[in-house]
Each structure stands twice: as C-alpha cells, then as structure tokens.
C-alpha cells in the first residue's frame, strides 16, 4: 500500500524550546490516524510543519513519495495535502459558496473571486458537508460553530487534496453537531481520503481511526490501536490523567 505521508526525524525548535522532537511516523494511503496528547504536546505544530506554515529545523516530510523540503504551502496543497484549523478561518465577509470557491481556484488568483450565476461545484460541496441551500449566500460570519466546521471541511476538500489534516474538528460543538461531523468524516474515509485527526474528544475520535499516535512534549510516547494506546501507562499519566 502506498505511503501517503511520511515523517522522518522531524525536529522543530523555537530558541531553547523543542516543539517536535525526532518524530517518526507514516500513514498509508486511505488510512485514518489519530494524533493525541495534552495541550502543548506539539500536535498543531506537526500540522503546521506538514503544511509548510512552519519550516522544520531538521528532518523530512514526504507526500506520496515527494520530499516537501522547503516548498511553500500553496505548492503542498497542489501536491495533495490540506488542513482545517482549531479555530475556523473562513473569510467572514464572503458567502458560503464564495468561501468554498477559494479552495476550488488556483491559489495565485483566489483574490479575483467574482460573483457569477454558476455556483454548481460550490453548492454541491456545501450540500455534501451538510450545509443547507439557505446557507449558500449567507456570510460566513453568520454561521453557527457547527456550520463553520462544515464549511472548513468543504474548503479543505475543495482544494482537491487527498490527505486531510483535521485539527480539533469537534471543539465547541454540541453532541448533535459532533455526530454530524463524525458522519462526514466517515464518508471521507469511505471515499478513500487519508486522514490525520487531532482531537481531545477521545470517545468521538475512536470510531473514526485505524490507529492512534500519542505525543508529549513533541515526542511519541505510544502508538498502536486505540484501546492499547489510551490504556498505556505513560499516556494515562500525561494525557488521560489530565482529562479526567
């Protein structure tokens, strides 16, 4: 099976602080992996390095066998990786379909968005993630948190990426909204997307992943199937102990 994402000896330092400390893991194409750990463990920093938003101090990140090196974020997206954020980052003044169009358009011309009559692709994506027709022309600033999460997913899928990095997709959601987002993620798995999911909501995360990686202070402390990892003594001490 093809490796979609491969991380080798990844190190990121900020002055005297080591945010990622010799991380090594890979994800096979079509698999779904959880990335867990306490606040400050380095999870979002890993995402930022994969996307090129932060440049690693050392180590290698490969996407479908291509070393990403120092490529800018825009080129990484075109190669097939995209992400969501803990705090949704839509263009608040733009409508739902206009936000999705940003992902559909080449990065170099995204700012040239012009309203037109043909919104077919955008509307199709909006419906696929559970947004209503009445939301199509609604400014993103008027959406609920649950609908903002759906919009984030639509924007990410719109880039054409096959590797999706989902950062705290359940944060701030109601039980019903979590169920909706979980269903969407299950659909993405069924369609063959490769997923790396960060979540503090372990019960919601468990049915969505094939295995899980636990990190603390930028280092992997356990990896394997969900039950084994969450019952690992070092994980319980660093993460679950904090959460209970």
C-alpha positions as CSV (number, residue, x, y, z in Angstrom):
1,X,0.0,0.0,0.0
2,X,1.3,3.5,-1.0
3,X,2.6,5.8,1.8
4,X,0.6,9.0,1.6
5,X,2.5,10.8,4.3
6,X,5.9,10.0,5.8
7,X,7.6,11.9,8.7
8,X,11.3,11.2,9.4
9,X,13.3,12.5,12.3
10,X,11.2,15.7,12.5
11,X,12.6,18.3,14.8
12,X,11.3,21.9,15.4
13,X,12.9,24.2,17.9
14,X,12.0,27.7,19.0
15,X,15.1,29.1,20.7
16,X,15.6,26.7,23.6
17,X,12.2,25.0,23.3
18,X,11.9,21.8,21.3
19,X,8.3,21.6,19.9
20,X,8.8,18.4,17.9
21,X,11.5,16.0,19.0
22,X,12.7,13.5,16.4
23,X,9.2,12.4,15.3
24,X,8.9,9.4,13.1
25,X,5.6,8.0,11.7
26,X,3.9,7.3,8.4
27,X,0.3,6.9,7.1
28,X,-0.7,4.6,4.3
29,X,-3.0,5.9,1.6
30,X,-6.6,5.6,2.6
31,X,-5.9,5.2,6.3
32,X,-7.2,7.3,9.2
33,X,-4.9,8.1,12.1
34,X,-5.5,10.0,15.4
35,X,-2.9,12.3,16.9
36,X,-3.5,12.8,20.6
37,X,-1.7,14.5,23.5
38,X,-2.1,17.1,26.2
39,X,-2.2,20.8,25.4
40,X,1.2,22.0,24.3
41,X,2.2,18.5,23.2
42,X,3.1,19.8,19.7
43,X,0.2,18.4,17.7
44,X,-0.7,21.6,15.8
45,X,3.0,22.3,15.3
46,X,3.2,19.0,13.5
47,X,0.3,20.1,11.2
48,X,2.0,23.5,10.6
49,X,5.2,21.8,9.5
50,X,3.5,19.4,7.2
51,X,1.7,22.4,5.6
52,X,4.9,24.5,5.4
53,X,3.4,27.2,7.6
54,X,6.4,26.4,9.9
55,X,9.7,25.2,8.5
56,X,11.1,22.2,10.3
57,X,14.5,22.6,12.0
58,X,15.6,19.2,10.6
59,X,14.0,16.0,9.3
60,X,12.0,15.1,6.3
61,X,8.3,15.3,5.3
62,X,7.2,13.4,2.2
63,X,3.9,13.3,0.5
64,X,3.2,10.3,-1.8
65,X,7.0,9.9,-2.0
66,X,7.8,13.5,-2.8
67,X,10.1,15.3,-0.3
68,X,8.3,18.6,0.5
69,X,11.6,20.2,1.5
70,X,11.0,24.0,1.8
71,X,8.1,24.1,-0.6
72,X,5.5,26.9,0.2
73,X,2.1,26.0,1.5
74,X,0.4,26.6,-1.9
75,X,2.6,24.0,-3.7
76,X,2.0,21.5,-0.9
77,X,-1.8,21.9,-1.3
78,X,-1.4,21.3,-5.1
79,X,0.6,18.2,-4.3
80,X,-2.4,16.9,-2.3
81,X,-2.4,17.9,1.4
82,X,-4.7,20.4,3.1
83,X,-5.9,21.2,6.6
84,X,-8.5,22.6,8.9
85,X,-7.8,24.7,12.0
86,X,-8.8,24.6,15.6
87,X,-10.4,28.0,15.2
88,X,-12.1,28.1,11.8
89,X,-10.6,30.6,9.5
90,X,-13.2,31.5,6.9
91,X,-13.4,34.8,5.0
92,X,-16.1,36.2,7.2
93,X,-17.4,38.8,4.8
94,X,-17.7,36.2,2.0
95,X,-20.7,33.9,1.5
96,X,-20.5,30.1,1.9
97,X,-20.2,29.5,-1.8
98,X,-17.5,32.2,-2.2
99,X,-15.5,30.6,0.7
100,X,-15.6,27.2,-1.0
101,X,-14.7,28.8,-4.3
102,X,-11.4,29.9,-2.7
103,X,-10.4,26.3,-2.4
104,X,-11.5,25.5,-6.0
105,X,-9.5,28.2,-7.5
106,X,-5.7,28.4,-8.1
107,X,-4.1,30.0,-5.1
108,X,-2.4,32.7,-7.2
109,X,-5.8,34.1,-8.2
110,X,-8.1,33.4,-5.2
111,X,-8.4,37.1,-4.6
112,X,-10.1,37.6,-8.0
113,X,-13.4,36.0,-6.8
114,X,-16.3,37.4,-8.8
115,X,-19.9,36.5,-8.1
116,X,-21.5,34.7,-11.0
117,X,-24.5,32.6,-11.8
118,X,-22.7,29.3,-11.9
119,X,-22.0,28.0,-8.4
120,X,-22.6,24.4,-9.2
121,X,-19.4,22.9,-7.7
122,X,-19.5,25.1,-4.6
123,X,-23.2,24.3,-3.9
124,X,-22.6,20.6,-4.4
125,X,-19.7,20.6,-1.9
126,X,-21.8,22.6,0.6
127,X,-24.6,20.1,0.4
128,X,-22.2,17.2,0.7
129,X,-21.0,18.5,4.1
130,X,-24.5,19.1,5.3
131,X,-24.9,22.8,4.8
132,X,-28.4,23.9,3.7
133,X,-29.4,25.7,0.5
134,X,-30.5,28.6,2.6
135,X,-26.8,29.0,3.7
136,X,-25.3,29.3,0.2
137,X,-25.4,33.1,0.1
138,X,-25.1,33.6,3.8
139,X,-21.9,35.4,5.0
140,X,-19.6,33.0,7.0
141,X,-19.9,35.5,9.9
142,X,-23.5,34.4,10.4
143,X,-22.8,30.6,10.6
144,X,-23.0,28.6,13.8
145,X,-19.9,26.9,15.1
146,X,-21.2,23.6,13.7
147,X,-21.8,25.0,10.3
148,X,-18.3,26.8,10.4
149,X,-16.8,23.3,10.9
150,X,-18.7,22.0,7.9
151,X,-17.5,25.0,5.8
152,X,-13.9,24.3,6.9
153,X,-14.3,20.7,5.7
154,X,-15.8,21.9,2.4
155,X,-13.0,24.4,1.8
156,X,-10.4,21.7,2.6
157,X,-12.0,19.1,0.2
158,X,-12.3,21.8,-2.5
159,X,-8.5,22.1,-2.8
160,X,-8.5,18.6,-4.3
161,X,-6.2,17.3,-1.6
162,X,-6.3,13.6,-0.8
163,X,-4.5,13.9,2.6
164,X,-6.6,15.9,5.1
165,X,-5.3,17.2,8.4
166,X,-8.2,17.8,10.7
167,X,-7.4,19.9,13.8
168,X,-9.8,19.7,16.7
169,X,-12.9,19.3,14.5
170,X,-15.2,18.7,17.4
171,X,-14.1,21.6,19.5
172,X,-17.0,23.8,20.6
173,X,-19.7,21.5,19.2
174,X,-22.9,20.1,20.6
175,X,-23.5,16.4,20.8
176,X,-25.7,16.6,17.7
177,X,-23.1,18.6,15.8
178,X,-20.4,16.1,16.8
179,X,-22.5,13.3,15.4
180,X,-22.9,15.2,12.1
181,X,-19.2,15.9,11.7
182,X,-18.3,12.3,12.6
183,X,-20.6,11.1,9.9
184,X,-18.9,13.4,7.4
185,X,-15.5,12.1,8.4
186,X,-16.7,8.5,8.0
187,X,-17.9,9.4,4.5
188,X,-14.4,10.8,3.7
189,X,-12.9,7.5,4.9
190,X,-15.2,5.6,2.6
191,X,-14.2,7.8,-0.3
192,X,-10.5,6.9,0.2
193,X,-9.2,10.1,1.8
194,X,-6.2,9.8,4.0
195,X,-6.8,11.4,7.4
196,X,-4.7,12.7,10.3
197,X,-7.1,13.8,13.1
198,X,-6.2,15.8,16.2
199,X,-8.9,15.6,18.9
200,X,-9.3,15.9,22.6
201,X,-12.7,14.2,22.4
202,X,-11.5,10.6,22.6
203,X,-14.9,8.9,22.5
204,X,-15.7,10.8,19.3
205,X,-12.3,10.0,17.8
206,X,-12.2,6.3,18.5
207,X,-14.6,5.1,15.7
208,X,-13.0,7.3,13.1
209,X,-9.4,6.0,13.2
210,X,-7.4,2.9,12.3
211,X,-4.8,3.6,14.9
212,X,-3.5,6.4,17.1
213,X,-0.3,8.2,17.9
214,X,0.2,9.8,21.3
215,X,2.7,12.5,21.8
216,X,4.0,14.6,24.7
217,X,6.5,17.5,24.6
218,X,6.9,16.8,20.9
219,X,7.9,13.1,21.3
220,X,5.9,9.9,20.5
221,X,5.1,8.1,23.8
222,X,2.8,5.4,22.4
223,X,1.4,4.3,19.1
224,X,-0.9,1.4,18.0
225,X,-4.6,0.6,18.2
226,X,-6.8,3.0,20.2
227,X,-7.5,0.8,23.2
228,X,-3.9,-0.2,23.8
229,X,-2.7,3.4,23.5
230,X,-5.2,5.0,25.8
231,X,-4.6,2.3,28.4
232,X,-0.8,2.8,28.1
233,X,0.6,3.9,31.5
234,X,2.6,6.8,30.1
235,X,-0.4,8.1,28.0
236,X,-2.7,7.9,31.0
237,X,-0.2,9.8,33.1
238,X,0.4,12.6,30.5
239,X,-3.0,12.9,28.8
240,X,-5.8,11.0,30.2
241,X,-4.9,11.8,33.8
242,X,-5.2,15.5,32.8
243,X,-8.5,14.9,31.1
244,X,-10.2,13.2,34.0
